[in-house]
Amino acid sequence: MHTKEQLSEMKSEHDEWQNKIRFYRDEIKQFNHHLGKVAKPGAPRELMATVEHFQNQFIRQSEVLDIIRHDFKQHENLIEDLEKPESIAPGDSIQKIHSVQREKLDQFEKIFHELRGEFN
């Protein structure tokens, strides 16, 4: 079962996760802005291929962030339902679901840090 304290901690962690998602979205925007400066007409073919590669990677990472954000919202809704006094939903698996959500963000961050390193 869950306690109000556990649910509160999960909600707090969700807020932290949402802040991270906003940070990564902003960073992707900055990277794309930089790519726009580099991709000038008449640029060498190799450079344009590299720009396209990173544009595609940033598009994909934005899509992944959208999926993660959606999953987080679904999980957050479940937490809020469990907080209601009239809740009859079993909360035993909420910790496991929360761990899975945490792992999704951790995996994204690992991949994104590698992409950032490659980009820089």
Stockholm file with secondary structure:
# STOCKHOLM 1.0

chainA/1-120         MHTKEQLSEMKSEHDEWQNKIRFYRDEIKQFNHHLGKVAKPGAPRELMATVEHFQNQFIRQSEVLDIIRHDFKQHENLIEDLEKPESIAPGDSIQKIHSVQREKLDQFEKIFHELRGEFN
#=GR chainA/1-120 SS CCCHHHHHHHHHHHHHHHHHHHHHHHHHHHHHHHHHHHCCTTCCHHHHHHHHHHHHHHHHHHHHHHHHHHHHHHHHHHHHHHHSTTCCSCCTTHHHHHHHHHHHHHHHHHHHHHHHHHHC
#=GC SS_cons         CCCHHHHHHHHHHHHHHHHHHHHHHHHHHHHHHHHHHHCCTTCCHHHHHHHHHHHHHHHHHHHHHHHHHHHHHHHHHHHHHHHSTTCCSCCTTHHHHHHHHHHHHHHHHHHHHHHHHHHC
//
